Amino acid sequence: MDDTHRPPVSAATRRPNGTVERLLADRHSLPLSIALHLVPGALIVAVYLLFAEPFVLAIGSPVFLGWAIALCLVLGPLMAALYWLGRKRNGRFSLRGVLHYTDKPLPRRKLVATAIPMFLWMMVLSTALTPLDSFVFDHFFTWLPFADAGGSATTYLRGNSHSAMLTTLAICLPLTGISLPLIEEIYFRGFLMPRIAHLGRGAPVLSTVLFSLYHFWAPWTFLSKLVFFFPGPWFVWKKKDIRLSIGMHVGSTSISMAGGIIALALNVV
């Protein structure tokens, strides 16, 4: 039959063709979504082992700085890639059409009223479940080749001078406390989760599971992350407002690191 008599294929039914189209499609296949969630975590571990850990050990700094460096070297380009996708879509560097859940549907008062309990949930549970992390590490993950690894986040700082620990935390606060968690929320909740929204309630569940697995540098925290992090993806999916998980995630990491700096400066820990 002559092609001129065939009905046109709509954009909604046409299968995406090419890398950019596949990435920007309204739906990601399950294998693609799993890969996009987990590959960055694998790259972070590779960068750490091959470059960041040897570097910080050579200069006598806590390995916590090495993980911050590895995260920056992977998540920074990942954020740039999102802007590149935006340029491909919009003709300019913009995240319009790349990210979703960014229309700010919640009024400010309701946003704050929802985000504060989420923030407190993450702060309290992440601390309360530290013994679980230590138990899982001691029984299953002592074989990992990461220097100074342990069930508690402070193990990445121990064995160093007071000034070295304080300096490292001060350097890392704007990175691991603010910028990097923000990039994670933009990528995992703003870019990836909307593209598995067709799974319904399974979308925030899968997002939580894959995000917890993505932390290959701390696999012993997988179970605790499932518990304390789940409200973030759930409420973003339910309310369609990414600011909720940003407030929970960035709020808790920044406050935790700022508290650690103050505690070290006052010799409380």
C-alpha positions as a printed Julia matrix, in Angstrom:
269×3 Matrix{Float64}:
  0.0    0.0    0.0
  1.19   3.5   -0.76
  2.7    5.18   2.31
  0.65   8.29   1.59
 -2.52   6.41   2.58
 -1.17   5.26   5.95
 -2.47   7.14   8.98
  0.17   9.26  10.72
  1.73   7.86  13.85
  1.1   10.16  16.8
  3.88  11.23  19.11
  2.14   9.39  21.94
  2.23   6.03  20.14
  5.53   6.39  18.27
  8.32   4.48  19.93
 11.28   6.66  20.91
 14.2    6.45  18.54
 17.7    7.43  19.57
 19.35   7.98  22.93
 17.98  11.47  23.57
 14.44  10.48  22.67
 14.61   7.39  24.88
 15.89   9.39  27.83
 13.27  12.12  27.4
 10.37   9.75  26.69
  7.41   9.91  29.07
  8.09   6.31  30.07
 11.32   4.45  30.71
 11.46   0.7   30.37
 12.25  -1.14  33.59
 15.76  -2.22  32.46
 16.58   1.35  31.39
 15.3    2.79  34.66
 17.28   0.3   36.73
 20.43   1.11  34.77
 19.94   4.87  35.11
 19.47   4.46  38.86
 22.41   2.16  39.54
 25.15   3.06  37.05
 25.94   6.4   38.77
 26.49   4.55  42.06
 28.86   2.09  40.39
 30.77   4.99  38.81
 31.08   6.73  42.19
 32.68   3.61  43.71
 35.02   3.23  40.71
 36.14   6.88  40.87
 36.67   6.55  44.62
 38.79   3.39  44.44
 40.81   4.42  41.39
 41.44   8.06  42.24
 39.81   9.68  45.25
 40.86   7.24  47.99
 44.54   7.08  46.92
 44.57  10.87  46.64
 43.16  11.65  50.09
 45.29   8.98  51.76
 48.38  10.43  50.07
 47.65  13.92  51.44
 46.7   12.56  54.87
 43.03  13.59  54.8
 40.03  11.62  56.09
 38.55   9.29  53.48
 35.23  11.12  53.92
 36.77  13.77  51.65
 37.49  11.04  49.08
 33.84  10.07  48.91
 32.88  13.74  48.54
 35.32  14.05  45.64
 33.98  10.9   43.96
 30.4   12.08  44.33
 31.27  15.47  42.82
 33.08  13.91  39.86
 30.04  11.78  39.01
 27.02  13.84  40.08
 28.4   17.1   38.68
 28.59  15.76  35.1
 25.24  14.02  35.65
 23.64  17.39  36.37
 25.36  18.83  33.3
 23.92  15.94  31.25
 20.41  16.92  32.34
 21.01  20.44  31.07
 22.39  18.97  27.83
 19.16  17.0   27.42
 17.29  20.24  28.06
 19.26  21.95  25.31
 18.46  19.12  22.92
 14.77  19.46  23.78
 14.39  23.22  24.1
 17.24  24.64  22.01
 18.76  26.21  25.12
 20.13  25.09  28.47
 16.91  24.54  30.37
 15.4   21.74  32.44
 11.93  22.35  31.04
 10.49  19.05  29.87
 13.45  17.2   31.4
 12.26  17.39  34.99
  8.76  16.85  36.32
  7.06  17.51  39.66
  8.49  21.05  39.48
  5.29  23.07  38.98
  5.01  23.82  42.72
  1.37  22.75  43.11
  1.41  22.88  46.91
  0.81  26.25  48.6
  3.67  27.3   50.84
  1.85  26.65  54.12
  0.89  23.1   53.12
  4.36  22.49  51.75
  5.97  23.42  55.06
  3.38  21.49  57.08
  4.16  18.34  55.07
  7.93  18.77  54.69
  8.72  19.35  58.39
  7.36  15.95  59.59
  9.2   14.3   56.67
 12.41  16.03  57.7
 11.97  14.98  61.33
 11.19  11.39  60.25
 14.46  11.18  58.32
 16.52  12.84  61.05
 15.18  10.63  63.85
 15.05   7.33  61.96
 18.43   7.67  60.27
 19.97   8.11  63.73
 17.87   5.48  65.46
 18.71   2.87  62.83
 22.48   3.34  63.08
 22.79   0.17  65.25
 21.11  -1.75  62.42
 23.66  -0.37  59.96
 26.51  -1.42  62.27
 25.04  -4.9   62.7
 24.67  -5.43  58.93
 28.19  -4.11  58.29
 29.81  -6.28  60.97
 28.07  -9.45  59.76
 28.07  -9.03  55.98
 30.31  -6.24  54.66
 33.65  -6.22  56.48
 35.22  -7.63  53.29
 34.69  -4.39  51.35
 37.95  -2.76  50.18
 36.92   0.75  51.24
 39.38   2.36  53.64
 38.0    3.08  57.13
 34.54   1.72  56.26
 32.15   1.02  59.1
 28.55   0.94  60.2
 28.69   4.52  61.42
 29.31   7.56  59.22
 31.91   8.83  61.72
 34.22   5.92  60.89
 35.2    7.77  57.72
 36.66  10.5   59.94
 38.25   8.54  62.79
 42.0    8.19  63.1
 42.64  11.75  62.0
 43.51  14.88  63.92
 40.79  17.08  65.31
 41.69  19.88  62.91
 41.7   17.52  59.91
 38.23  16.23  60.76
 36.88  19.72  61.33
 38.4   21.05  58.1
 37.06  18.1   56.1
 33.52  18.56  57.39
 33.66  22.31  56.74
 34.78  21.69  53.15
 32.17  18.99  52.6
 29.19  20.82  54.12
 28.26  22.74  50.94
 28.92  19.58  48.91
 27.67  16.44  50.66
 25.41  18.49  52.91
 23.66  20.63  50.3
 24.67  20.51  46.61
 25.04  16.75  46.08
 21.79  15.73  47.84
 20.04  18.42  45.79
 21.42  16.94  42.56
 20.3   13.49  43.7
 16.76  14.73  44.23
 16.7   16.5   40.88
 17.96  13.39  39.09
 16.21  10.57  40.95
 12.91  12.26  41.84
 12.63  14.94  39.16
 13.99  13.05  36.15
 13.72   9.3   36.78
 10.69   8.73  39.03
  8.16  10.54  36.79
  9.16   8.23  33.96
  8.07   5.16  35.92
  4.89   6.85  37.2
  2.85   4.43  35.09
  3.64   1.84  37.77
  1.26   3.68  40.09
  2.09   3.18  43.76
  4.94   0.98  42.66
  6.79   4.05  41.35
  7.79   5.55  44.74
  8.47   2.05  46.09
 10.79   1.21  43.2
 12.38   4.66  43.42
 13.16   4.1   47.1
 14.55   0.61  46.54
 16.76   1.62  43.61
 17.95   4.8   45.31
 18.9    2.78  48.39
 20.75   0.27  46.19
 22.5    3.11  44.34
 24.55   3.75  47.48
 27.08   1.05  46.61
 29.61   2.8   48.83
 27.46   1.99  51.89
 25.44  -1.17  51.07
 25.02  -1.92  54.77
 22.65   1.07  55.0
 20.21  -0.39  52.44
 17.62  -1.59  54.97
 17.67   1.59  57.04
 17.39   3.78  53.93
 14.29   1.88  52.86
 12.68   2.92  56.14
 13.78   6.5   56.65
 13.84   7.6   53.02
 10.53   6.22  51.74
  8.37   9.27  52.65
 10.36  11.42  50.22
  9.54   9.53  46.99
  6.05   8.68  48.26
  4.92  12.24  48.91
  6.61  13.6   45.78
  4.7   11.03  43.73
  1.44  11.68  45.6
  1.6   15.5   45.68
  3.58  15.99  42.45
  5.92  18.43  44.19
  9.66  17.71  44.27
 10.23  20.36  46.93
  8.99  17.89  49.54
 11.84  15.42  49.09
 14.34  18.24  48.61
 13.3   19.69  51.96
 13.52  16.3   53.64
 16.79  15.15  52.09
 18.8   18.37  51.83
 17.39  19.6   55.13
 18.49  16.51  57.04
 21.96  16.21  55.47
 22.77  19.89  55.91
 21.55  20.0   59.51
 23.34  16.75  60.36
 26.64  17.99  58.95
 26.31  21.42  60.51
 25.58  19.73  63.85
 28.64  17.53  63.41
 30.83  20.57  62.76
 29.51  22.34  65.85
 29.95  19.22  67.99
 33.56  18.81  66.81
 34.34  22.49  67.29
 33.04  22.32  70.87
 34.84  19.01  71.51
 31.53  17.31  72.26
 32.54  14.31  70.12
